[in-house]
């Protein structure tokens, strides 16, 4: 028999210890399917966290980042009361104020700017996390403008746009039934860790894995049958060359192409230009290696192509590279087939669960007839497809005032280091008349705000989550919010009331909105909310192979468009209808800047800037480091830990050198979000993809030198 003291030390739940287990979830990476967490709670405080064994996403595991959740939640610098700025912007001097004073000031100033300059003079920005976004977008519309924008202006959406152009729908699917997994790129030990077990079992069943990545990751060493390492941003040229080989060898699905594909002949002719004579010059990949990859694909169909939110699209040619990559799914007949990439439908937010809700109608019901959102004029394809603010254009519009002035920003979790050239963002934040930010911490961005509102972590609020296979769940708070922190949605609902917005649903609160969004289901919102674990929704509809292709895809031609009819019909946009390839690097002197810089490649202990101040996570990489090749380190006279300077025409940062065999000669990898060595300082604010507006985070010309002592 154990004593009470021993049970407490071991954190054993039960009446003897007063410890109980409450289910919650990790929202650090804002994943579509977040990992479930069992919280051990005593006296209203979480004393231990571990992965929930029956969770459909995490299945009992937590990644390095998730394991630090308790320290993240209980960081000493949590903002616990609303704050009003009393110093200069960026100085970090604030005074505590009441919620009533804070919300009164916010509502009065936003309404004043709306009256004086129109509703579009306010920009509404959503950073991490993503749980509140459908309701936040409706809030923006009810305010009277379309200037709702998110951090997805530089994450995920470019790939989504590529699928919209090609098939009219997002893409899902899995390795189950595939013969070849084209892992382009793949760093699952640092990102998407919960796919690792599936990939291992896929290989055990005889499946082939081709990893295409600019870095030699752990996935290469542990999972790859073949590894291809192109130069940064040249993936599109490689994809077109693979297509050329498959087409020339007849290793394509002619029946599928004839029935369901538009623009094949012109696409095939364009692909002929990527061949043995130029592939290695364009990409650094030997032709023989591309032939080997094409052979492996052809012999192991269907092929399932990995999709990633960032690596493929963080280039000024990123969306076209993405289109070229997924075209391989079409020409091999692997699209809309078990084991290949399959059409999907968003259930709530960007979560796909196999059943529909009224989330889209909820958002669109209040869309105003207002001026086009920020960025729509500069990036017309984005404006046409997304109908929201391209946030990467927000600083420019604030500073230039064209095509109309923007005087205020209302942000739910803004991180200025997610924009290229942070100094330009700072200038914009200093210029606006009014800036409000909600956050858990007084971040470097929040220091520029006039009002800071304390919000909740995922462990302190209600939410709605859906999972593949038709599951849904409404997580409940595991503990009460720290201090006076409130849920982001409670803040929005209160503001909707104070600003007297013409929106009964928003003014009615969370349950009111969710009843509307789920009213088409055969199960009530109250039943979903009452469930302690994810439950199966009766309206779940399993995927039916080729049904989407047979019915006609949601594209202008009803087919998989290798040549975009939408772009073809808008020559004034100046975009290419085919997935053409253009070099990724900015137009500066390669003699002065001979290296290629990649900012943002994943490391295991960080997600943007969110975890740099969490002790456990920081201990794994206490100081900013740059990965450079062993050859470059030798030429520079640099050893591990020596200080180097990475510089561009826009700025310079000093950080430690990490020579490694994982990267190619001439390429430098820096993680973003460090205040001590802010990679954003190095980026050109106009180094943007003309299709999506995404920044070239991962292919910028730079120089490297050993730092003076």
C-alpha positions in Angstrom: 0.0 0.0 0.0 1.3 3.4 -1.0 1.2 6.4 1.3 -0.6 9.6 0.2 2.8 11.3 -0.1 4.0 8.6 -2.5 0.8 8.8 -4.5 1.1 12.6 -4.8 4.8 12.4 -5.8 3.8 9.9 -8.5 0.9 12.1 -9.5 -1.6 9.2 -9.3 -5.2 10.4 -9.8 -7.8 9.4 -7.3 -9.7 10.5 -4.2 -6.5 10.1 -2.0 -4.6 12.7 -3.9 -7.4 14.9 -5.2 -5.9 14.6 -8.7 -8.3 14.1 -11.6 -7.7 13.6 -15.4 -9.4 16.1 -17.7 -9.2 15.8 -21.5 -8.0 18.7 -23.5 -5.8 19.2 -26.6 -2.6 20.8 -27.8 -3.1 23.7 -30.1 0.5 24.9 -30.4 0.9 24.1 -34.1 -2.7 24.8 -34.9 -3.0 21.5 -36.7 -6.1 20.5 -38.5 -6.3 17.5 -36.3 -4.8 18.5 -32.9 -3.3 16.0 -30.5 -5.4 15.0 -27.5 -3.9 15.7 -24.0 -4.7 14.1 -20.7 -4.3 16.9 -18.1 -3.7 15.8 -14.5 -5.4 18.6 -12.4 -5.1 19.2 -8.7 -6.6 22.2 -6.9 -7.3 23.8 -10.3 -3.8 23.6 -11.6 -2.4 21.2 -14.2 0.5 19.4 -12.6 1.2 16.9 -15.5 0.3 16.4 -19.1 0.6 13.4 -21.4 -0.8 12.3 -24.7 -4.3 10.8 -24.6 -4.1 7.1 -25.6 -7.5 7.0 -27.3 -7.1 10.3 -29.2 -7.7 9.8 -33.0 -4.9 12.2 -34.0 -2.0 11.9 -31.5 -2.9 8.3 -30.4 -1.2 8.8 -27.0 1.9 10.6 -28.3 3.1 14.2 -28.0 5.9 15.8 -30.0 8.8 17.8 -28.5 6.7 20.9 -28.7 3.6 19.4 -27.2 5.6 18.0 -24.3 6.3 21.6 -23.2 2.7 22.7 -23.0 2.6 23.0 -19.2 5.5 25.3 -19.2 3.9 27.3 -22.0 0.7 27.6 -20.1 2.2 28.6 -16.8 5.0 30.9 -18.1 5.6 33.7 -15.6 5.0 36.4 -18.2 1.4 35.5 -19.0 -0.7 38.6 -19.5 -3.4 38.4 -16.9 -5.3 41.6 -17.3 -6.1 44.0 -20.1 -3.3 46.6 -20.7 -3.2 50.1 -22.1 0.0 51.5 -23.6 1.5 54.4 -21.7 4.9 54.6 -23.4 6.0 54.8 -27.0 5.0 52.1 -29.4 7.4 49.2 -29.0 8.7 50.4 -25.7 6.7 47.9 -23.7 5.2 50.3 -21.1 1.6 49.5 -20.2 -0.8 50.0 -17.4 -3.5 47.5 -16.3 -7.1 48.5 -17.0 -10.4 46.8 -16.6 -12.2 44.7 -19.2 -15.0 47.3 -19.3 -12.5 50.1 -20.0 -10.6 48.1 -22.6 -13.6 46.9 -24.6 -15.2 50.4 -24.4 -12.1 52.0 -25.8 -11.7 49.3 -28.6 -15.3 49.6 -29.7 -15.4 53.4 -29.6 -12.2 53.8 -31.6 -13.0 51.2 -34.2 -16.5 52.7 -34.7 -15.0 56.2 -34.9 -12.6 55.1 -37.7 -15.3 53.3 -39.5 -17.5 56.4 -39.4 -14.7 58.7 -40.6 -13.0 56.5 -43.2 -15.2 53.5 -43.9 -15.2 50.0 -42.5 -12.3 49.0 -44.8 -10.0 51.3 -42.9 -9.8 48.6 -40.2 -7.8 45.4 -40.9 -8.8 42.3 -38.9 -5.9 39.8 -38.5 -5.8 36.3 -37.2 -2.6 34.7 -36.1 -2.2 31.5 -34.1 -4.3 29.7 -33.3 -6.9 28.9 -35.9 -9.9 27.7 -33.9 -11.9 30.9 -34.0 -11.5 31.8 -37.6 -14.9 31.1 -39.2 -16.5 33.2 -36.5 -13.9 35.9 -36.7 -14.4 36.1 -40.5 -18.1 36.6 -40.0 -17.4 39.2 -37.3 -15.3 41.1 -39.9 -18.1 40.9 -42.5 -20.6 42.1 -39.9 -18.4 45.1 -39.2 -18.8 45.9 -42.9 -15.6 45.0 -44.6 -13.7 42.1 -46.2 -10.4 42.9 -44.6 -10.2 39.6 -42.7 -6.7 38.1 -43.1 -4.6 35.5 -41.4 -1.1 34.1 -41.0 -2.2 31.6 -43.7 -1.4 34.4 -46.1 2.1 32.9 -45.9 1.2 29.3 -44.8 -1.1 26.6 -46.4 -3.3 28.7 -48.6 -1.0 28.8 -51.7 -1.2 25.0 -51.9 -4.9 25.2 -51.4 -5.1 27.7 -54.3 -3.2 25.3 -56.5 -5.7 22.6 -55.8 -8.6 25.0 -56.4 -7.2 25.8 -59.8 -6.6 22.2 -60.7 -9.6 20.4 -59.2 -11.8 23.0 -57.5 -11.4 21.3 -54.1 -8.9 20.7 -51.4 -7.0 17.4 -51.5 -6.8 14.7 -48.9 -6.1 11.0 -48.9 -3.6 8.7 -47.2 -0.9 6.2 -48.0 -3.4 3.3 -47.5 -3.6 1.6 -50.9 -0.7 3.6 -52.4 2.3 1.9 -54.1 4.6 4.9 -53.9 4.7 7.8 -51.5 6.2 10.8 -53.1 7.3 12.6 -49.9 7.8 16.1 -51.3 9.2 17.4 -49.0 9.1 15.3 -45.8 10.5 16.1 -42.3 8.1 14.0 -40.2 10.3 13.7 -37.2 10.2 17.4 -36.7 6.7 18.1 -38.3 3.7 15.9 -38.7 5.3 13.4 -36.3 2.0 11.4 -36.1 2.5 10.2 -39.7 5.8 8.5 -38.9 4.3 5.2 -37.8 2.1 5.0 -40.9 5.1 5.6 -43.2 7.0 2.9 -41.4 4.2 0.4 -41.8 3.7 1.5 -45.4 7.3 0.4 -46.2 6.8 -2.9 -44.3 3.9 -3.6 -46.7 6.2 -3.1 -49.7 5.4 0.5 -50.5 8.2 2.7 -51.9 9.1 6.1 -50.4 10.8 8.8 -52.4 11.9 11.8 -50.3 12.6 15.0 -52.2 13.9 17.7 -50.0 16.6 20.4 -49.9 17.8 19.0 -46.6 18.8 15.5 -45.7 16.3 15.0 -42.9 15.8 12.1 -40.5 13.1 10.9 -42.8 15.7 10.3 -45.5 17.8 8.1 -43.2 15.0 6.2 -41.6 12.3 5.8 -44.3 13.5 6.7 -47.8 14.0 4.2 -50.6 15.3 7.0 -52.8 16.5 10.5 -51.8 16.6 13.5 -54.2 18.1 16.8 -53.1 17.3 19.6 -55.5 18.5 23.1 -54.9 16.1 25.4 -53.0 13.1 26.5 -55.0 13.7 24.3 -58.1 11.1 21.7 -57.3 8.9 22.7 -60.2 11.6 22.0 -62.7 12.2 18.6 -61.2 8.5 17.8 -61.2 8.2 18.8 -64.9 11.2 16.6 -65.7 9.6 13.6 -63.9 6.5 14.2 -65.9 8.4 14.4 -69.1 10.1 11.0 -68.4 6.8 9.4 -67.5 5.1 10.8 -70.6 7.9 9.8 -73.0 8.0 6.3 -71.6 4.2 5.9 -71.8 4.0 5.4 -68.0 0.8 7.5 -67.7 -2.9 6.7 -67.5 -4.2 7.7 -70.9 -7.8 6.7 -70.1 -7.9 8.9 -67.1 -6.3 11.8 -69.0 -8.7 11.6 -71.9 -11.8 11.5 -69.6 -10.8 13.8 -66.8 -7.8 16.0 -67.6 -7.8 19.4 -69.4 -4.7 20.8 -71.2 -2.6 17.7 -71.3 -1.1 18.2 -74.8 0.1 21.7 -74.1 1.4 20.6 -70.7 3.2 17.6 -72.2 4.8 19.8 -74.8 6.0 22.2 -72.1 7.4 19.3 -70.1 9.6 18.3 -73.0 11.8 21.4 -72.2 12.9 19.8 -68.9 15.3 17.0 -70.0 18.7 15.5 -69.9 20.3 18.7 -71.3 19.3 21.0 -68.5 17.9 19.3 -65.4 21.1 19.2 -63.5 21.9 22.8 -64.4 18.4 24.0 -63.2 18.1 21.9 -60.1 21.4 20.2 -59.2 19.7 16.8 -59.7 21.4 14.3 -62.0 19.2 13.1 -64.9 19.9 9.5 -64.0 18.4 10.1 -60.5 15.3 11.6 -62.0 14.9 8.6 -64.3 15.3 6.3 -61.3 12.5 8.2 -59.4 10.2 8.1 -62.5 10.8 4.4 -62.8 10.0 3.8 -59.2 6.7 5.8 -59.5 5.7 4.0 -62.7 6.3 0.6 -61.2 4.4 1.3 -57.9 1.2 3.1 -58.7 -0.9 4.7 -57.4 1.4 7.5 -56.2 0.4 9.5 -53.1 2.0 13.0 -53.1 2.8 14.5 -49.7 1.4 18.0 -49.2 3.1 20.5 -47.0 1.9 23.9 -45.9 5.2 25.8 -46.3 8.3 24.3 -47.9 7.0 24.1 -51.5 5.3 27.4 -51.5 7.7 29.7 -49.7 9.3 30.8 -53.0 8.3 33.4 -55.5 7.6 30.5 -57.9 6.0 28.4 -55.1 2.4 28.0 -56.3 3.6 27.0 -59.8 6.0 24.5 -58.3 3.1 23.1 -56.3 0.9 22.8 -59.4 3.7 21.0 -61.2 4.2 18.6 -58.3 0.5 17.6 -58.1 0.1 17.3 -61.9 2.0 14.0 -61.4 -1.1 12.8 -59.6 -3.3 13.5 -62.6 -1.1 12.1 -65.4 -0.6 8.8 -63.6 -4.3 8.4 -62.9 -3.6 8.6 -59.1 -6.0 11.5 -58.4 -9.4 10.6 -57.0 -8.4 7.1 -56.3 -7.7 5.1 -53.1 -4.0 5.3 -52.5 -3.7 8.6 -54.3 -4.6 12.2 -53.6 -8.4 12.5 -53.2 -10.8 15.4 -53.2 -11.9 16.6 -49.8 -14.4 19.1 -48.3 -13.8 21.4 -45.4 -16.0 20.6 -42.5 -15.1 23.4 -40.2 -12.3 25.9 -40.7 -9.7 23.9 -42.7 -10.6 20.6 -41.0 -11.9 17.8 -43.3 -13.9 15.1 -41.5 -16.1 13.6 -44.2 -19.3 15.4 -43.3 -20.6 18.9 -44.1 -21.6 21.7 -41.8 -23.0 25.2 -42.5 -19.7 26.9 -41.8 -19.4 28.4 -45.3 -22.9 29.7 -45.2 -22.3 31.1 -41.8 -19.3 33.1 -43.1 -20.8 34.2 -46.4 -24.2 35.2 -45.1 -22.8 38.5 -43.8 -20.3 39.2 -46.6 -20.7 42.9 -47.4 -20.7 44.7 -50.7 -17.6 46.6 -49.9 -14.3 47.6 -51.3 -12.0 44.7 -52.3 -9.8 43.3 -49.5 -6.2 44.4 -49.1 -4.0 42.7 -51.6 -6.7 41.8 -54.1 -5.5 44.3 -56.6 -1.9 43.4 -56.3 -2.5 39.6 -56.3 -5.7 39.2 -58.4 -5.7 35.4 -58.4 -5.6 35.4 -54.6 -8.4 38.0 -54.6 -10.5 35.9 -56.9 -10.1 32.6 -55.1 -9.7 33.6 -51.5 -11.8 36.7 -51.2 -10.0 37.9 -48.1 -7.0 40.1 -47.2 -3.6 39.0 -48.4 -1.9 40.0 -45.2 1.6 40.2 -46.7 0.4 43.3 -48.5 -1.0 44.9 -45.3 2.2 46.8 -44.4 2.5 48.3 -47.9 -1.0 49.5 -48.0 -0.8 51.1 -44.5 2.4 52.9 -45.5 1.3 53.9 -49.0 -2.4 54.4 -48.4 -3.4 52.9 -51.8 -5.8 51.9 -53.0 -7.4 53.2 -49.8 -6.1 54.1 -46.3 -5.9 51.6 -43.5 -5.9 53.3 -40.1 -6.4 50.4 -37.5 -5.5 46.8 -37.0 -7.5 44.5 -34.7 -5.4 41.3 -34.3 -6.0 38.1 -32.5 -2.4 37.0 -32.0 -0.2 38.9 -34.5 3.5 38.0 -35.0 5.4 40.6 -37.1 8.2 38.1 -37.7 5.9 36.1 -39.9 6.1 38.9 -42.5 9.1 39.5 -44.7 11.3 42.4 -43.5 10.1 43.1 -40.0 11.4 46.7 -40.1 8.8 47.4 -42.7 6.0 45.9 -40.5 7.2 48.0 -37.5 6.9 51.2 -39.6 3.3 50.2 -40.5 2.5 49.4 -36.8 3.9 52.8 -35.8 1.8 54.6 -38.4 -1.7 53.2 -37.7 -4.0 55.3 -35.5 -5.0 52.3 -33.4 -3.7 48.8 -32.9 -5.3 46.1 -30.7 -3.7 42.7 -30.1 -4.9 39.7 -28.1 -2.2 37.3 -26.8 -1.1 35.1 -23.9 2.1 37.1 -23.6 3.4 40.6 -24.1 5.2 39.7 -27.3 7.5 42.0 -29.3 4.5 42.6 -31.6 2.1 43.3 -28.7 4.4 45.9 -27.4 3.4 48.1 -30.4 -0.3 47.8 -29.5 -2.4 50.5 -27.9 -4.6 47.9 -26.1 -3.5 44.3 -25.3 -6.2 41.8 -24.3 -5.3 38.6 -22.5 -6.6 35.4 -24.1 -6.8 31.8 -23.2 -4.7 28.7 -24.2 -6.5 25.6 -25.5 -6.6 24.3 -22.0 -8.7 27.1 -20.7 -11.6 27.4 -23.3 -14.3 25.6 -25.2 -13.7 24.6 -28.8 -15.0 22.5 -31.7 -12.8 20.0 -33.5 -13.4 17.5 -36.3 -11.3 14.6 -37.4 -11.0 12.4 -40.4 -13.4 9.5 -40.4 -16.4 11.6 -39.3 -15.5 12.4 -35.7 -16.3 15.6 -33.9 -15.7 16.9 -30.4 -16.2 20.0 -28.3 -13.3 20.2 -25.8 -14.0 21.8 -22.5 -11.7 23.9 -20.3 -9.4 21.7 -18.3 -8.7 24.6 -15.9 -10.0 28.1 -15.3 -8.3 30.9 -17.3 -5.3 32.4 -15.6 -6.0 35.8 -14.2 -8.6 37.7 -16.2 -7.8 36.0 -19.5 -10.8 35.4 -21.8 -11.4 33.2 -24.9 -10.9 35.1 -28.2 -14.4 34.3 -29.1 -15.9 35.7 -25.9 -14.0 38.9 -26.7 -15.5 39.0 -30.2 -19.0 38.3 -28.9 -18.7 41.1 -26.4 -17.4 43.5 -29.0 -20.3 42.6 -31.3 -22.7 43.6 -28.6 -20.9 46.8 -27.7 -20.6 47.9 -31.3 -24.2 47.0 -31.9 -23.4 44.9 -35.0 -26.4 43.8 -37.0 -25.8 40.1 -36.3 -28.0 38.2 -33.9 -25.9 35.1 -34.1 -22.7 36.7 -33.0 -24.4 38.7 -30.3 -26.0 35.4 -29.1 -22.6 33.9 -28.3 -20.8 30.6 -28.9 -23.7 28.1 -28.6 -25.9 30.2 -30.8 -23.3 30.3 -33.5 -22.5 26.6 -33.3 -26.2 25.6 -33.4 -26.4 27.4 -36.7 -23.2 25.9 -38.1 -24.2 22.3 -37.1 -28.0 22.6 -37.8 -27.8 20.5 -40.9 -26.5 17.5 -39.0 -28.7 14.7 -37.8 -27.2 15.1 -34.3 -27.7 18.2 -32.2 -25.1 20.6 -31.1 -26.1 19.8 -27.5 -25.3 16.1 -28.1 -21.9 16.9 -29.6 -21.1 19.3 -26.8 -22.0 16.7 -24.1 -19.6 14.1 -25.4 -16.5 13.7 -23.4 -14.5 12.2 -26.3 -14.7 12.6 -30.1 -17.8 10.9 -31.4 -18.9 9.6 -34.8 -21.3 11.9 -36.6 -24.0 9.9 -38.3 -23.8 12.1 -41.4 -20.3 10.9 -42.2 -20.0 9.8 -45.8 -17.0 7.6 -46.8 -14.9 8.5 -49.8 -16.2 6.9 -53.1 -13.5 6.4 -55.6 -13.8 8.4 -58.9 -17.1 9.9 -57.9 -15.8 13.4 -58.0 -14.2 12.9 -61.4 -17.4 11.3 -62.8 -19.7 14.1 -61.5 -17.4 16.8 -62.9 -14.9 18.7 -60.8 -15.6 22.2 -59.6 -13.4 23.8 -62.2 -14.5 25.8 -65.4 -14.0 22.7 -67.5 -15.2 20.1 -65.0 -11.8 18.4 -65.3 -8.4 18.3 -63.6 -6.9 21.4 -65.2 -3.2 21.1 -66.0 -3.9 24.3 -67.9 -6.0 26.7 -65.8 -9.0 27.9 -67.7 -9.5 30.6 -65.0 -6.1 32.0 -65.6 -6.4 31.6 -69.3 -9.6 33.6 -69.3 -7.9 36.5 -67.4 -4.8 37.5 -69.5 -4.8 40.9 -67.7 -3.5 39.1 -64.6 -0.2 38.4 -66.4 0.0 34.8 -65.1 0.7 31.5 -66.9 -2.1 29.0 -67.3 0.3 26.1 -67.4 2.4 25.2 -64.3 5.5 26.9 -65.8 8.8 27.1 -64.0 10.7 30.4 -63.2 13.9 30.7 -61.2 13.3 31.4 -57.5 16.1 33.8 -56.6 15.8 37.5 -56.3 17.5 39.7 -58.8 20.6 40.8 -56.9 24.3 40.4 -57.7 25.3 36.8 -57.1 28.9 37.9 -56.8 28.0 39.9 -53.7 25.5 37.4 -52.5 26.6 33.9 -53.6 24.6 31.8 -51.1 20.9 30.9 -51.1 19.1 31.5 -47.8 16.3 29.4 -46.4 14.4 30.7 -43.4 12.0 28.6 -41.6 13.1 25.0 -42.0 11.6 23.0 -39.1 13.5 22.3 -35.9 12.0 19.9 -33.3 11.5 22.4 -30.4 9.9 25.5 -32.0 6.9 26.6 -34.0 7.4 30.2 -35.3 8.2 32.4 -32.2 5.8 30.7 -29.9 8.2 28.5 -27.9 11.5 30.4 -27.8 10.7 31.5 -24.2 9.6 28.1 -22.9 12.6 26.8 -20.8 12.4 23.1 -21.9 12.2 24.0 -25.5 14.8 26.7 -25.4 17.2 24.3 -23.7 17.4 22.2 -26.9 18.7 25.1 -28.8 19.7 27.9 -26.5 21.1 30.2 -29.2 20.2 30.8 -32.9 22.2 28.7 -35.3 22.7 28.6 -39.1 23.1 25.3 -40.9 25.8 25.5 -43.5 27.6 22.7 -45.5 30.8 21.2 -44.3 32.5 22.4 -47.5 31.4 26.0 -47.0 32.4 25.9 -43.3 35.9 24.8 -44.3 36.2 27.5 -47.0 35.0 30.2 -44.5 37.4 28.9 -41.8 34.4 28.2 -39.5 33.9 25.5 -36.8 30.8 24.6 -35.0 29.7 27.3 -32.6 31.8 30.1 -34.3 29.9 33.2 -34.9 29.0 34.0 -38.5 27.2 36.9 -40.2 24.5 36.2 -42.8 23.7 39.3 -44.8 21.5 40.4 -47.7 20.8 43.8 -49.3 18.2 44.3 -46.6 20.0 43.4 -43.4 22.5 41.3 -41.5 22.3 39.0 -38.5 24.9 37.3 -36.4 24.5 33.7 -35.1 26.3 30.5 -34.4 27.5 28.2 -37.2 26.3 24.6 -37.4 28.3 22.9 -40.1 26.4 19.8 -41.3 26.3 17.2 -44.1 22.5 17.7 -44.3 22.6 20.7 -46.5 24.0 21.4 -49.9 27.0 23.6 -50.6 26.0 27.2 -51.2 22.8 27.0 -49.1 22.2 28.4 -45.6 19.3 27.4 -43.3 18.1 29.7 -40.5 15.1 29.1 -38.2 12.8 32.1 -38.2 11.3 33.9 -35.2 14.4 34.4 -33.1 14.5 38.0 -31.7 18.3 37.6 -31.2 18.9 36.8 -34.9 15.7 37.8 -36.7 15.7 36.1 -40.1 12.9 38.4 -41.2 15.4 41.3 -41.3 17.1 39.7 -44.2 14.1 39.4 -46.4 13.0 41.7 -49.2 9.4 42.9 -48.6 8.6 42.7 -52.3 10.1 39.2 -52.9 6.6 37.7 -53.3 4.9 35.1 -55.5 2.7 37.0 -58.0 0.2 34.1 -58.0 -0.4 33.8 -54.2 1.5 36.8 -52.6 3.6 34.3 -50.6 7.0 35.5 -49.6 10.2 33.9 -50.8 11.2 32.8 -47.3 13.2 29.8 -48.6 15.1 31.2 -51.5 16.8 34.5 -51.1 20.3 35.5 -52.2 22.6 36.1 -49.3 26.3 36.3 -48.3 28.0 34.6 -45.4 31.2 35.6 -43.6 33.0 34.7 -40.4 32.1 37.3 -37.7 34.9 39.4 -36.2 35.5 38.6 -32.5 
